[in-house]
Each structure stands twice: as structure tokens, then as C-alpha cells.
Amino acid sequence: MSKRDGAIVGIILLLALLIWGVNQLTQSSRQSTALLWVDVTVSGEAYLHIPLGEPHEFLIEQTDKRRNVLEIDSEGVLMAESSCPDQLCVHQGKVTAGNIDNRPLGALIICLPNQVVVELTADEGVGAP
């Protein structure tokens, strides 16, 4: 490979790195302006729609004594307690904007026996320039 070929390859790599960097900056900028919400459905019905913010604990009590406890704060949401027998929803851990891509269920926490679905969603239009 000649010096000229090496220079061309270097320029191409530098441009690719520059494009990647700009993409990362604009992506993190979009995430920081998005308002994050917790959406909860119980037995397929909308139950709760609340923005992340100050720490809150929500008790979801159903008529047949099934219950779940959600903890919501400025970072995310987790299922703190559940009356279900297997406790898989509790062990799914906290959903945050930073870990959605690394969780098996993404933005969801699901309690199948109690028919409770919790999802962290983003309202992309809020605060966007």
C-alpha cells in the first residue's frame, strides 16, 4: 500500500469517527430533552400514566387481593413487591433510560400472574428544540 492509499484510508476512518461522534452527541441530546413516563396497565386497562420525578411508591391493589408495589423516582421504575408466587417481576430490577437496551424485556416490567405491565416511555416532543 502506498502512502497515498494509507492517507485515503486514514481520512475515511477519521470521517467515519467524526460522523459517529456527531450521532452520539445528537442522540444523547434528544434523550435529555425527552420527558420519561411510566405507563401501567392492569388486566389490559390503562391504570397509571405519570412522569418520572420525585420518589413515589404506588400500590396497585386488585379486587381479588392481587397486589403490586411500584417505586418510581427521577431515574426509573421498579417493581418493589408483588403478591405473585414466582416474584419474576420483582427480580427484573429497575428500568431506566440508560439500561433499556441491555434488559431482556427492554422498557417493560411484566407481572404475568397479576396481569400488570409497566413500561418506561419517552415523549420525544417535550422540550425538543
C-alpha positions in Angstrom: 0.0 0.0 0.0 1.4 3.4 -1.0 1.5 6.5 1.3 -1.4 7.9 -0.7 -3.5 4.9 -0.1 -2.8 5.0 3.6 -3.7 8.7 3.7 -7.0 8.0 2.0 -7.8 5.1 4.4 -6.9 7.4 7.3 -9.2 10.2 6.1 -12.1 7.8 5.6 -11.6 6.4 9.1 -11.4 9.9 10.5 -14.7 10.9 8.7 -16.4 7.8 10.0 -15.3 8.6 13.6 -16.5 12.1 13.2 -19.9 11.1 11.9 -20.2 8.5 14.7 -19.3 11.2 17.3 -21.9 13.7 16.0 -24.5 11.0 16.0 -23.8 10.1 19.6 -23.9 13.7 20.7 -27.3 14.4 19.0 -28.7 11.1 20.3 -27.8 12.0 23.9 -29.2 15.5 23.4 -32.5 14.0 22.2 -32.7 11.7 25.3 -32.0 14.5 27.7 -34.9 16.6 26.3 -37.4 13.7 26.3 -39.8 13.5 29.2 -39.9 10.0 30.6 -43.2 8.5 31.6 -44.3 5.4 33.5 -47.3 3.7 31.9 -49.0 0.9 33.8 -51.8 -1.4 32.6 -53.7 -3.8 34.7 -55.6 -6.6 33.0 -55.2 -4.7 29.7 -56.7 -1.5 31.1 -54.8 1.8 31.5 -54.1 2.3 35.2 -51.4 4.9 35.6 -49.5 7.4 33.4 -47.0 9.5 35.4 -43.8 11.3 34.6 -40.6 10.3 36.3 -39.7 12.7 39.1 -39.8 12.9 42.8 -39.7 9.4 44.5 -43.2 7.8 44.8 -44.5 4.5 45.8 -47.7 3.2 44.2 -49.8 0.4 45.4 -51.8 -1.5 42.8 -54.5 -3.4 44.6 -57.0 -5.5 42.7 -60.3 -6.7 43.9 -59.1 -10.3 44.2 -56.3 -9.4 46.6 -53.6 -9.4 43.9 -51.2 -6.5 44.6 -48.1 -4.9 43.3 -46.0 -2.1 44.6 -44.1 0.2 42.2 -41.3 2.5 43.2 -40.8 5.5 40.8 -38.1 8.1 41.0 -36.3 10.5 38.7 -34.2 7.7 37.2 -36.7 5.0 36.5 -39.2 2.5 37.9 -39.0 -0.9 39.6 -41.5 -3.5 40.9 -40.7 -3.4 44.7 -43.3 -6.0 45.8 -45.8 -8.4 44.3 -48.3 -10.9 45.6 -47.5 -13.3 42.7 -45.9 -16.6 43.5 -42.8 -16.5 41.3 -41.6 -12.9 42.0 -40.1 -12.7 38.5 -41.4 -9.1 38.2 -39.6 -8.1 41.3 -36.3 -9.7 40.1 -36.5 -7.9 36.8 -35.0 -4.9 38.5 -35.2 -1.2 37.7 -35.9 0.2 34.3 -34.0 3.4 33.4 -33.4 5.3 30.2 -29.8 4.1 30.5 -30.4 0.3 30.7 -33.4 -0.3 28.4 -31.1 -1.6 25.6 -29.4 -4.1 28.0 -32.5 -5.6 29.6 -34.1 -8.7 28.2 -37.6 -7.1 28.3 -36.3 -3.6 27.3 -38.5 -0.9 28.8 -41.0 -3.4 30.3 -41.6 -5.0 33.7 -44.3 -7.7 33.5 -46.1 -9.5 36.2 -47.9 -12.1 34.3 -49.9 -13.7 37.2 -51.3 -10.4 38.3 -51.7 -9.1 34.7 -49.7 -5.9 35.4 -47.5 -4.4 32.7 -45.2 -1.4 33.5 -43.5 0.4 30.7 -41.0 3.3 30.6 -41.8 5.5 27.6 -40.4 8.8 26.3 -42.4 11.7 25.0 -39.9 12.9 22.3 -41.7 16.1 21.6 -41.4 17.6 25.1 -38.5 20.1 25.4 -37.2 19.4 21.9 -35.9 22.4 20.1 
